[in-house]
Amino acid sequence: MNKLLNIFFPMILFSLMGCSLSNKILTKNDGTGPYYPPNPTGLPFYGSVPISNPEIATDDLAIHPLTGLNAQGEKTLITGIVLGLDSIPISGVKVELWNTNVFGSYPTEKKPKGIDPNFFGYGRTKTDDNGKFQFTTIRPLAYTRYGFLIRRPAHFHLKFSSNKVIGIGVEADIISDSNQYIEGKTKILLSTSHSKAYQWQGELRIVLDKSK
């Protein structure tokens, strides 16, 4: 019995320590990319324009906030939680999300590959008292530009900011999408939704650094 304890106790202890330290790693800051809607910088080979009326954005990108009409594509539920390094949920964090439409184009592109007039392409919300947030959107597509010179996996862009934390931008690559994700990027696994309201669902766990 003592020999078994000597073997398994360190393993159990290590596992418990691993769980307790799971939030000690900050979520990587990927930056907001060229398509941050309020003030996009653009790139020579993409080009972008400011999104119109970003202040009317909601947490539901599947419905245009002005027309009330449904966007094309597979409805997707993104949920998440924002924690500090102390594992305590952080409330009141502003969360923004944007992704491509069903044609693999951003609404802010100057020369999109395809246009869905009912896909606003940008949403925002805040974390609740439990640090949780959610968005409804459509599943983005992987896309290419200039033939196959630029190849991007399907992904979501998110930005987290508040006066409580050091804000970051996150690119969440869909790892179930032909596994063409970018090494080092945040991953999000989309699975078939059990809810009739959605076709896909995915969850994110974000760890931020509270400002000193």
N, C-alpha and C positions, 0 to 999 in steps of 0.2 A: 504493500500500500504506500509506504513512504517513497519507494522508487517511482511509483506512478504520480504521486504528488509532485515530486521533484521534476518530473518531465512535463506534466500538464499545467501546473500552477503558473510557471513563467509564461506559458502560452496564453492562458486565460488572462493573466495580468496585462500582458502586452496588448491583447485584444481590447480590453477595457480601456487602457490608456489611449489606444488608437481611436476609440470612439469618443473619448473625452477631448481629444485633441483635433477632432475632425473639422472644427471650425477655426483652427489656428492658421489656416492657409487662406490668405486673401484671394478673392476672385480677381483674375488677371484683368488689367485695364487694356482693352484692345483699341481704345480710341473710338471716336464716333464716325470715322470714315468720311467720305466725300459727300454723303447724303444727309448730314444732320439738317433737318428741315428748316429751322428758324434762320440759319445762316450758313448754307452749304458752300463749301469752298470750290467744289467741282474739280475735275481733272481734265486735261486736254483731250483724252480719248473717251471720256464720258460726257462731261458737260452737265450742269445741273442748274435749276432755277429754284428760288424759294417756293416752298409749298404755300398755297393760298390759305389764309385764315387758319393758322395752326391753333389759335385759341379755341376754335370750336371742336377740336378733336375730343373723342371720348375713348372709353376702353373697348369699344366695339368697332373694329375696322371692317367688319363684314357688312356693315350698313353705312351708307354715305350719310354724314351728319346733316347735310343740307337737303338732299333729295329724299332720304329715307328709303332708297332702293337698295336691293341686295347686290353685293359685289359677286363677280363670277369666281368660281373656284371651290375647293373643298374646305368647309368650315373647320377651323382649328381652335382649340382651347389651350391657351398658355397660362399656367398657374405658377406661382413662385413664392418664395419667402426670402426676406432680407434680414440677415443676422449680423451682429457685431462679433468681434473676436472673442467676446465673453459668452457667446452663444445666446445672448439676449436679443429677441426680435426688435427691429428698429421701425417705429411707426412714423408716418408722415413723410416718407421718402418719395420724391417725385420720380415716377417711372415712365419712360417714354419708349415706344416701340414703333419700328417701321420695317417693312419688308416689300419684296417685289409683288407685282400682281400675277395673275394667272398666266400671263405671257412672258414672265421673267423680266419685267421692266419696272423701274421705280417711277412713280408719278412725277418726280422732280427731274427726270431726264429730259434733255433738250430734244433728243431724237430717239424716243422709245421704240422698241421692237413691236409693241402692241399696247393699245390703250383700252382700259376699262373705265368708262366715265363714272361708274358708281363705286370705284375703289379709291378712297381718300388716301390710303397708304400710310397713315400716321395716326398714332393714338397715344393717349397719356392718362395716367391715373396716379393714385398715391397708395402707399402701403397702409393697411389698417392697424388697429391696436395690437394685432398679433404679428405684424410685419409681413402680412400676406398681400398679394396682388394677383390680378388676373386680367387677361385680354382675350377677346374673341377676334380672330383674324382669318385669313385664308392661307392655305399652305403655299409657301413660295416655291418657285422653281429654281433649279440650278440654271446657270446661264453662261453664255459665251459672248465675247465681243471681238470684232475684227477677226472673223473666222474662229479659229481656236487659239488665237494668241493669248486671250484672257479667258480663263475658265474658272468659274466660281461655283462652289457647291450651294445647295439650297440653305439659306440661313436667315436668321432674324437679327436685327440690330436693336439693342436696348441701351438706354442711358439712365443712370441712377444718380440723383443729386438731392441735396438738402443742406441746411446749415448744421446738421448733426454729423454728417459724414463727408469724407473726401469723395467727390463724385467720380464716376468711371463710365466708360462706354464698353459694352459687351457685344461681341459677335457670337451668336449661338448657332453653330453648325448642326444641321440635322444629320445625325450619324446613321439613320436608317435609309438615307437617300444615297444609294450606291456607294456609300462609304468613302466618298471623295472629300472628306472633311480636311481642314487645315490643321496640321500638327500645332499644338500649343493653344489653339482656340478653345473657347468654352463649347461643350457639346450638349445637345439636347436630343433625347430619344423620343420620337413621336410614335405613339402606339394607337391602334384602333380604339376609338372611343366607345365606351359602353352606354353613353348617352345618345339618344336619338337626335339631339340638337347639334351634335358635332360628329365629324368623321374621324378627326384626329385629336389627340391631346398629348401634352408634354408638360414637364415640370422642371423648374430651375431653382437652384439653391445658391443664393448670392451672399457672400461674406464681405462686408465693407469695414473700412477703418474709420472709426469715429474721430472727428477732428479734435485736436488737443485743445 
